[in-house]
Amino acid sequence: MLKNGWAPLKGLGAAATVGALLMLGVSASAQDAKKAPKAAPTPASACKGLDEATCNGKSAECSWIVPKKGKQKPYCRAKPKSAAKKK
């Protein structure tokens, strides 16, 4: 009698499992659709890779950096842009 009493619940468990899997699949595909487009990559610095003489020649745009510690090599870097002043 106990076996026959649980028979209808087997179908209900299978239906619940299928429903749960279906919901997971739908939510996963919804997340894929909401991905934000990637921003365009910024162009490389005009000062990158220049030697010391060329870097110093572009003193308005670039500055020559000599690290004080470590094994890092000196390099040319773009000067930071000045921010607009607020009133």
VOKEKE-504235 format. One record per residue (C-alpha): residue number from 1; x, y, z. Coordinates in steps of 0.25 Angstrom, whole numbers, m for minus. Example, Ala and Ser with C-alpha at 12.3 -4.5 7.8 and 13.67 -1.06 7.14 Angstrom:
<sites>
{pos=1; east=49; north=m18; up=31};
{pos=2; east=55; north=m4; up=29};
</sites>
This chain:
<sites>
{pos=1; east=0; north=0; up=0};
{pos=2; east=11; north=9; up=3};
{pos=3; east=18; north=8; up=m11};
{pos=4; east=5; north=11; up=m18};
{pos=5; east=2; north=23; up=m9};
{pos=6; east=15; north=30; up=m14};
{pos=7; east=13; north=27; up=m29};
{pos=8; east=7; north=40; up=m33};
{pos=9; east=18; north=48; up=m26};
{pos=10; east=28; north=42; up=m35};
{pos=11; east=22; north=49; up=m47};
{pos=12; east=22; north=62; up=m39};
{pos=13; east=36; north=61; up=m35};
{pos=14; east=40; north=59; up=m50};
{pos=15; east=32; north=70; up=m54};
{pos=16; east=38; north=80; up=m44};
{pos=17; east=52; north=76; up=m48};
{pos=18; east=49; north=78; up=m63};
{pos=19; east=43; north=92; up=m59};
{pos=20; east=55; north=96; up=m51};
{pos=21; east=65; north=92; up=m62};
{pos=22; east=56; north=100; up=m72};
{pos=23; east=56; north=112; up=m63};
{pos=24; east=71; north=112; up=m61};
{pos=25; east=73; north=111; up=m76};
{pos=26; east=64; north=123; up=m79};
{pos=27; east=71; north=131; up=m68};
{pos=28; east=85; north=128; up=m74};
{pos=29; east=81; north=132; up=m88};
{pos=30; east=75; north=145; up=m82};
{pos=31; east=88; north=149; up=m76};
{pos=32; east=95; north=147; up=m89};
{pos=33; east=86; north=157; up=m96};
{pos=34; east=88; north=167; up=m85};
{pos=35; east=103; north=168; up=m87};
{pos=36; east=108; north=183; up=m89};
{pos=37; east=116; north=186; up=m102};
{pos=38; east=131; north=187; up=m99};
{pos=39; east=137; north=201; up=m100};
{pos=40; east=146; north=204; up=m111};
{pos=41; east=161; north=202; up=m107};
{pos=42; east=169; north=215; up=m105};
{pos=43; east=180; north=217; up=m115};
{pos=44; east=194; north=215; up=m110};
{pos=45; east=202; north=227; up=m105};
{pos=46; east=210; north=235; up=m115};
{pos=47; east=221; north=235; up=m105};
{pos=48; east=222; north=220; up=m103};
{pos=49; east=235; north=213; up=m108};
{pos=50; east=242; north=226; up=m111};
{pos=51; east=257; north=227; up=m108};
{pos=52; east=262; north=238; up=m98};
{pos=53; east=266; north=248; up=m109};
{pos=54; east=253; north=247; up=m116};
{pos=55; east=245; north=248; up=m103};
{pos=56; east=252; north=260; up=m99};
{pos=57; east=250; north=266; up=m113};
{pos=58; east=235; north=265; up=m110};
{pos=59; east=236; north=272; up=m97};
{pos=60; east=222; north=278; up=m98};
{pos=61; east=215; north=264; up=m99};
{pos=62; east=225; north=254; up=m93};
{pos=63; east=234; north=253; up=m81};
{pos=64; east=246; north=244; up=m79};
{pos=65; east=245; north=235; up=m66};
{pos=66; east=257; north=229; up=m59};
{pos=67; east=253; north=220; up=m48};
{pos=68; east=260; north=222; up=m34};
{pos=69; east=259; north=207; up=m30};
{pos=70; east=258; north=193; up=m35};
{pos=71; east=263; north=188; up=m49};
{pos=72; east=252; north=195; up=m57};
{pos=73; east=258; north=202; up=m70};
{pos=74; east=256; north=217; up=m72};
{pos=75; east=244; north=220; up=m81};
{pos=76; east=237; north=231; up=m88};
{pos=77; east=223; north=235; up=m83};
{pos=78; east=212; north=244; up=m87};
{pos=79; east=210; north=256; up=m78};
{pos=80; east=197; north=257; up=m71};
{pos=81; east=186; north=266; up=m77};
{pos=82; east=182; north=278; up=m69};
{pos=83; east=168; north=277; up=m64};
{pos=84; east=158; north=289; up=m67};
{pos=85; east=157; north=298; up=m55};
{pos=86; east=143; north=300; up=m49};
{pos=87; east=138; north=313; up=m44};
</sites>
